[in-house]
Amino acid sequence: MSYADSISPEFFELEREAIFRRTWLHVGRVDQLPRSGSYFTREIAATRTSVLVVRDGRGEVRAFHNICRHRGNKLVWTDFPREETSGMARQFACKYHGWRYGLDGACTFVQQEGEFFDLDKDDYGLVPVHCDTWAGFIFVNLDRSPPQPLREYLGPMVTAVEDYPFDKLTECYGFRSEVPANWKLFMDALQEQYHAPIVHRNQRPETFEAHKGGFEAPHYQIDGAHRMFNSPGIRPWELPEDQIKPSERLLRGGLFGPWDPPEFHSETLIDGMRPGGHESVGVALFEIWPNFGIQLWERGWYHTYQHWPTAYNSHVFEWKLYFAPPGNASEAVAQEMTAVSLKEFALQDDNLIESIQATLGSAGLTAFPLGDQEVLCRHLHKTAQDWVAAYRSSNH
């Protein structure tokens, strides 16, 4: 597979237009907008865009370009204009000249309006962005005329998990990191387990020897531009005592999640998690094109990945973990133990990805052999290359 797409500034500039300005992008969850007037902003560096997402007076989730219609100032920000923000508001006022906008985006006030010579405020509302929700996840599309509605875009493989109780898993932990590597290279590491017995072997006690037998996921599946795989996972609570970390045994939580599932555990074991029909499945990862991943765990919790490109050789990586609200201190500590363990897990990959970016292309090497366990890596890069090729063709 050619990896030239990960080291080319020219290819990245084409990705901005061919991919990120034309696809549905996940920007948040409805939990972030609990009531009318709740809002948050999302900076999308790949498209040089800031988006304002708000729940309007009728309770609908809407999105707008975060820019004042007067002189182009960023409309909503707090202390630093390049940082994302969130909060509650009855209206939005520009910090520059005081123009105001309602929760529906309508321009409601113009300072010294009479000096603008027959200006009609109805013509100067915020510019809307196509916005829709699925299973509580908020998506936007920057294309003026998206070719597909969100649900059709997601397709049957992804929408098969919409009955998962995402709305009951609201205890959230998260972190973000600036990664000096192409966005697709980090996605590669997260959608294959071929590396896991080598890179992550130190996250289990020295007596744990399962890695010597290699690793094979029971199911891979592709649906259009989206991908998924199942992993058998490890059930630490079923391992011999000498193969369990003392800290995990004490806190009943770790890399594979809290050991004690929520009361509604049965609701999390839905058929859509196991499209291959396998019984022993610990993990189901759904990669939604282009840059969003949802990973469901057998014990009744989930986490998400997000990869936001900033340049051909850098991106912002976001990881959020979602659990049932803890009922006591023990449950809270088990969740915190999981969050800390997974952060270490991610940083181990992060370090390697930086190394790949630094050497990719040296000695003229840009094409590499991929094994059966790396089929989703091939699909990711081929999809990116196909979208760019189609964009080039339509613009020549």
C-alpha positions as CSV (number, residue, x, y, z in Angstrom):
1,M,0.0,0.0,0.0
2,S,1.3,3.5,-0.8
3,Y,1.7,5.8,2.1
4,A,2.7,8.8,0.0
5,D,-0.6,10.3,1.1
6,S,0.9,10.8,4.6
7,I,3.9,12.9,3.7
8,S,2.7,15.1,1.0
9,P,1.7,18.8,1.7
10,E,0.0,18.9,-1.7
11,F,-2.1,15.8,-1.0
12,F,-3.2,17.3,2.4
13,E,-4.4,20.5,0.7
14,L,-6.5,18.3,-1.6
15,E,-7.8,16.4,1.4
16,R,-9.1,19.6,2.9
17,E,-11.4,20.2,0.0
18,A,-12.1,16.6,-1.2
19,I,-12.8,15.1,2.2
20,F,-13.3,17.5,5.1
21,R,-15.4,20.0,3.3
22,R,-17.7,17.3,1.9
23,T,-18.3,14.8,4.6
24,W,-20.4,14.6,7.8
25,L,-18.0,15.4,10.7
26,H,-18.8,14.5,14.3
27,V,-18.5,17.6,16.5
28,G,-20.0,16.6,19.9
29,R,-22.9,15.1,21.8
30,V,-26.3,16.3,22.7
31,D,-25.3,15.9,26.4
32,Q,-23.2,19.1,25.8
33,L,-26.5,21.0,25.1
34,P,-28.7,20.2,28.0
35,R,-31.2,23.1,27.5
36,S,-32.2,25.9,25.2
37,G,-29.3,28.4,25.1
38,S,-26.6,25.8,25.6
39,Y,-23.8,26.1,23.1
40,F,-20.3,25.1,22.2
41,T,-17.8,25.9,19.5
42,R,-15.7,23.5,17.4
43,E,-12.5,24.5,15.6
44,I,-12.0,22.6,12.4
45,A,-8.5,23.4,11.4
46,A,-8.6,21.1,8.3
47,T,-11.2,23.5,6.8
48,R,-10.0,26.7,8.5
49,T,-13.5,26.9,10.0
50,S,-15.0,27.6,13.4
51,V,-18.5,26.2,14.0
52,L,-21.0,27.4,16.6
53,V,-23.4,24.6,17.8
54,V,-26.4,25.7,19.8
55,R,-29.8,24.4,21.1
56,D,-32.3,27.0,20.0
57,G,-35.4,28.3,21.8
58,R,-37.5,25.4,20.3
59,G,-35.0,22.8,21.6
60,E,-33.5,22.0,18.2
61,V,-29.7,21.6,17.7
62,R,-28.4,24.0,15.1
63,A,-25.0,24.9,13.8
64,F,-23.6,28.1,12.2
65,H,-20.4,29.5,11.0
66,N,-18.9,31.2,14.0
67,I,-18.4,34.5,12.3
68,C,-20.1,37.9,12.6
69,R,-21.8,39.1,9.4
70,H,-20.5,42.7,9.8
71,R,-16.7,42.6,9.5
72,G,-15.8,38.9,9.9
73,N,-14.8,38.8,13.5
74,K,-15.1,35.4,15.3
75,L,-18.4,35.8,17.0
76,V,-18.2,33.4,20.1
77,W,-15.0,33.0,22.0
78,T,-13.8,33.7,25.6
79,D,-10.2,34.7,26.4
80,F,-8.4,33.4,23.3
81,P,-10.1,33.4,19.9
82,R,-8.4,30.2,18.7
83,E,-9.6,28.2,21.7
84,E,-13.0,26.3,21.8
85,T,-15.5,27.4,24.4
86,S,-19.0,26.5,25.7
87,G,-21.7,27.9,27.9
88,M,-25.2,29.3,28.1
89,A,-26.5,32.4,26.3
90,R,-29.8,34.1,25.4
91,Q,-28.1,35.7,22.4
92,F,-24.6,36.2,20.9
93,A,-23.0,39.6,20.7
94,C,-19.9,40.4,18.6
95,K,-17.0,41.7,20.7
96,Y,-15.9,44.1,17.9
97,H,-19.0,46.3,17.1
98,G,-21.8,44.8,19.1
99,W,-23.9,43.2,16.5
100,R,-26.3,40.6,18.1
101,Y,-27.8,37.3,17.0
102,G,-30.5,35.1,18.4
103,L,-30.3,31.4,19.2
104,D,-31.8,30.8,15.7
105,G,-29.0,32.8,14.1
106,A,-31.2,35.8,13.2
107,C,-29.5,39.2,13.4
108,T,-31.4,41.0,16.1
109,F,-29.4,44.3,16.7
110,V,-27.1,46.5,14.7
111,Q,-25.2,49.3,16.5
112,Q,-26.2,52.6,14.8
113,E,-28.3,50.8,12.3
114,G,-29.4,54.0,10.6
115,E,-25.9,54.6,9.3
116,F,-26.0,51.5,7.1
117,F,-28.3,52.9,4.4
118,D,-31.4,50.6,4.2
119,L,-29.7,47.6,5.7
120,D,-32.2,44.7,6.3
121,K,-31.2,42.6,9.3
122,D,-33.1,39.7,7.9
123,D,-30.4,39.5,5.2
124,Y,-27.6,39.3,7.7
125,G,-28.3,36.3,10.0
126,L,-25.5,33.8,10.8
127,V,-24.6,31.5,8.0
128,P,-26.1,28.1,8.8
129,V,-24.1,24.8,8.6
130,H,-25.9,21.6,7.8
131,C,-26.4,19.8,11.2
132,D,-28.0,16.5,12.2
133,T,-27.9,14.0,15.1
134,W,-27.7,10.3,15.3
135,A,-27.9,8.3,18.5
136,G,-27.1,11.5,20.4
137,F,-24.0,12.3,18.3
138,I,-24.0,15.7,16.6
139,F,-22.6,15.9,13.0
140,V,-22.1,18.9,10.7
141,N,-21.5,19.0,7.0
142,L,-19.8,22.1,5.5
143,D,-20.9,21.3,2.0
144,R,-23.6,23.7,0.8
145,S,-25.5,20.8,-0.6
146,P,-24.5,17.5,1.0
147,P,-25.2,14.6,-1.4
148,Q,-26.6,12.4,1.4
149,P,-28.5,12.9,4.6
150,L,-26.7,11.8,7.7
151,R,-28.4,8.5,8.3
152,E,-28.0,7.4,4.7
153,Y,-24.3,8.5,4.9
154,L,-23.7,6.4,8.0
155,G,-25.2,3.3,6.3
156,P,-26.6,0.0,7.7
157,M,-23.4,-1.2,9.4
158,V,-23.1,1.9,11.7
159,T,-26.7,2.5,12.3
160,A,-27.1,-1.1,13.5
161,V,-25.8,0.1,16.8
162,E,-28.1,3.0,17.3
163,D,-30.0,1.1,20.0
164,Y,-26.9,1.0,22.2
165,P,-27.8,3.0,25.4
166,F,-25.4,5.9,24.7
167,D,-27.8,8.2,26.5
168,K,-27.3,6.3,29.8
169,L,-23.5,6.5,29.7
170,T,-22.9,10.2,30.6
171,E,-20.0,10.1,32.9
172,C,-17.2,11.4,30.6
173,Y,-13.5,11.4,30.9
174,G,-11.3,12.8,28.1
175,F,-8.0,14.1,26.9
176,R,-6.5,15.6,23.8
177,S,-3.0,15.6,22.4
178,E,-1.2,17.3,19.6
179,V,0.4,14.5,17.6
180,P,3.3,15.3,15.2
181,A,2.0,12.8,12.6
182,N,-0.4,12.6,9.7
183,W,-4.0,11.9,10.9
184,K,-4.3,8.6,9.1
185,L,-1.2,7.1,10.6
186,F,-2.7,7.3,14.1
187,M,-5.9,5.8,12.8
188,D,-3.9,2.9,11.4
189,A,-2.7,2.0,14.9
190,L,-6.2,2.0,16.4
191,Q,-7.8,-0.2,13.7
192,E,-5.5,-3.1,13.8
193,Q,-4.4,-5.3,16.7
194,Y,-1.4,-6.9,15.0
195,H,0.8,-4.5,17.0
196,A,-0.9,-5.0,20.4
197,P,1.1,-8.0,21.8
198,I,4.3,-6.1,21.1
199,V,3.7,-2.4,21.8
200,H,1.3,-2.9,24.8
201,R,2.9,-6.0,26.4
202,N,4.0,-4.1,29.5
203,Q,0.5,-3.2,30.4
204,R,0.1,-6.8,31.7
205,P,2.2,-8.5,34.4
206,E,5.4,-10.3,33.2
207,T,3.7,-13.6,33.8
208,F,1.1,-12.9,31.1
209,E,2.2,-14.7,28.0
210,A,-0.8,-14.6,25.7
211,H,1.2,-12.3,23.3
212,K,3.5,-15.2,22.4
213,G,0.7,-16.8,20.4
214,G,0.1,-13.7,18.2
215,F,-3.3,-12.1,17.8
216,E,-6.2,-12.5,15.4
217,A,-9.4,-10.5,15.4
218,P,-12.5,-12.7,14.6
219,H,-14.2,-10.2,12.3
220,Y,-13.5,-7.3,9.9
221,Q,-16.2,-5.5,7.9
222,I,-16.3,-2.6,5.4
223,D,-19.4,-0.6,4.4
224,G,-18.7,2.0,1.8
225,A,-16.2,4.4,3.4
226,H,-16.7,3.1,6.9
227,R,-15.0,0.2,8.7
228,M,-15.3,-2.0,11.8
229,F,-13.7,-4.9,13.5
230,N,-14.3,-7.1,16.5
231,S,-11.7,-8.1,19.0
232,P,-12.0,-10.9,21.5
233,G,-10.5,-8.7,24.2
234,I,-9.3,-9.9,27.5
235,R,-11.4,-10.5,30.6
236,P,-9.0,-9.6,33.5
237,W,-11.5,-10.7,36.1
238,E,-11.3,-14.2,34.7
239,L,-7.4,-14.4,34.6
240,P,-5.3,-16.3,37.2
241,E,-4.2,-14.2,40.1
242,D,-0.6,-13.9,38.9
243,Q,-1.7,-12.4,35.6
244,I,-3.6,-9.5,37.1
245,K,-2.0,-6.3,38.1
246,P,-2.4,-5.7,41.9
247,S,-3.8,-2.2,41.2
248,E,-6.5,-3.6,38.9
249,R,-7.4,-6.3,41.4
250,L,-7.7,-3.7,44.1
251,L,-9.7,-1.1,42.2
252,R,-11.7,-3.6,40.0
253,G,-10.9,-1.6,36.8
254,G,-8.2,-1.1,34.2
255,L,-7.4,-1.2,30.6
256,F,-10.5,-3.2,29.7
257,G,-12.8,-1.1,31.7
258,P,-14.5,-1.4,35.1
259,W,-15.0,-5.0,36.1
260,D,-18.5,-4.5,37.4
261,P,-20.9,-3.6,34.5
262,P,-23.9,-1.2,35.0
263,E,-27.3,-2.4,36.0
264,F,-28.5,-2.1,32.4
265,H,-25.6,-4.2,31.0
266,S,-28.0,-6.4,29.0
267,E,-29.0,-3.4,26.9
268,T,-25.4,-2.9,25.8
269,L,-25.1,-6.4,24.3
270,I,-26.8,-5.6,21.0
271,D,-26.5,-7.7,17.8
272,G,-25.1,-4.8,15.9
273,M,-21.9,-5.1,17.9
274,R,-21.3,-8.6,16.4
275,P,-22.2,-8.4,12.7
276,G,-20.1,-11.6,12.2
277,G,-22.2,-13.5,14.7
278,H,-19.3,-14.3,17.0
279,E,-20.2,-15.1,20.6
280,S,-16.9,-14.2,22.2
281,V,-16.5,-10.5,21.4
282,G,-14.9,-8.0,23.9
283,V,-14.6,-5.0,21.6
284,A,-16.5,-3.6,18.6
285,L,-14.7,-0.6,16.9
286,F,-16.7,1.4,14.3
287,E,-14.6,3.8,12.2
288,I,-16.9,6.4,10.7
289,W,-15.3,8.1,7.7
290,P,-13.3,10.3,7.8
291,N,-12.0,10.8,11.3
292,F,-14.4,9.5,14.0
293,G,-14.3,6.2,15.9
294,I,-16.7,4.6,18.4
295,Q,-15.5,1.6,20.4
296,L,-18.0,-0.4,22.4
297,W,-16.9,-2.7,25.2
298,E,-18.5,-5.9,26.4
299,R,-18.7,-4.6,30.0
300,G,-21.1,-1.8,29.1
301,W,-19.1,1.3,28.4
302,Y,-17.6,2.9,25.3
303,H,-15.1,5.4,24.2
304,T,-14.6,7.6,21.1
305,Y,-11.6,8.6,19.0
306,Q,-11.4,11.8,16.9
307,H,-8.5,12.9,14.6
308,W,-8.5,16.5,13.6
309,P,-5.8,17.3,10.9
310,T,-3.8,20.5,11.4
311,A,-1.2,19.9,8.7
312,Y,0.1,17.1,6.5
313,N,2.3,15.9,9.4
314,S,0.3,16.9,12.5
315,H,-3.2,16.5,14.0
316,V,-5.1,16.9,17.2
317,F,-6.1,13.6,18.8
318,E,-9.1,13.5,21.1
319,W,-10.2,10.5,23.2
320,K,-13.4,10.4,25.4
321,L,-14.5,7.6,27.6
322,Y,-18.2,7.3,28.7
323,F,-19.5,5.3,31.7
324,A,-22.7,5.0,33.6
325,P,-22.8,7.6,36.4
326,P,-21.0,6.0,39.4
327,G,-23.2,5.1,42.3
328,N,-20.5,5.1,44.9
329,A,-16.8,5.8,45.4
330,S,-15.7,2.3,44.3
331,E,-17.4,2.6,41.0
332,A,-15.9,6.1,40.5
333,V,-12.3,4.9,41.2
334,A,-12.8,1.9,38.8
335,Q,-13.7,4.4,36.1
336,E,-10.7,6.6,36.9
337,M,-8.4,3.6,36.8
338,T,-9.8,2.8,33.3
339,A,-9.2,6.3,32.1
340,V,-5.6,6.4,33.4
341,S,-4.8,3.0,31.9
342,L,-6.3,3.9,28.5
343,K,-4.4,7.2,28.4
344,E,-1.1,5.2,28.9
345,F,-2.2,2.8,26.2
346,A,-2.8,5.7,23.7
347,L,0.5,7.4,24.5
348,Q,2.4,4.2,23.7
349,D,0.9,4.3,20.2
350,D,1.4,8.1,20.0
351,N,5.2,7.7,20.5
352,L,5.4,5.1,17.7
353,I,3.3,7.2,15.3
354,E,5.7,10.1,15.7
355,S,8.6,7.8,14.8
356,I,6.8,6.6,11.6
357,Q,6.2,10.2,10.4
358,A,9.8,11.1,11.0
359,T,11.1,8.2,8.8
360,L,8.4,7.7,6.3
361,G,9.7,8.5,2.8
362,S,13.4,8.1,3.8
363,A,15.4,6.1,1.2
364,G,12.4,6.6,-1.1
365,L,10.2,4.1,0.8
366,T,6.5,5.0,0.6
367,A,5.0,1.6,-0.2
368,F,4.7,-1.2,2.3
369,P,3.3,-4.7,2.7
370,L,0.2,-5.1,4.8
371,G,-1.0,-8.4,6.4
372,D,-4.5,-9.8,6.9
373,Q,-4.9,-8.0,10.2
374,E,-4.2,-4.7,8.6
375,V,-7.0,-4.8,6.0
376,L,-8.7,-1.7,7.5
377,C,-5.5,0.3,7.2
378,R,-5.4,-0.4,3.5
379,H,-9.1,0.5,3.2
380,L,-8.5,3.9,5.0
381,H,-5.6,5.0,2.8
382,K,-7.3,3.7,-0.4
383,T,-10.5,5.6,0.5
384,A,-8.6,8.8,1.1
385,Q,-6.8,8.4,-2.2
386,D,-10.0,7.6,-4.1
387,W,-11.8,10.7,-2.7
388,V,-8.9,12.9,-3.7
389,A,-8.8,11.3,-7.2
390,A,-12.5,11.9,-7.6
391,Y,-12.2,15.5,-6.5
392,R,-9.3,16.1,-9.0
393,S,-11.3,14.5,-11.8
394,S,-14.4,16.6,-11.1
395,N,-12.3,19.8,-11.1
396,H,-10.4,19.3,-14.4
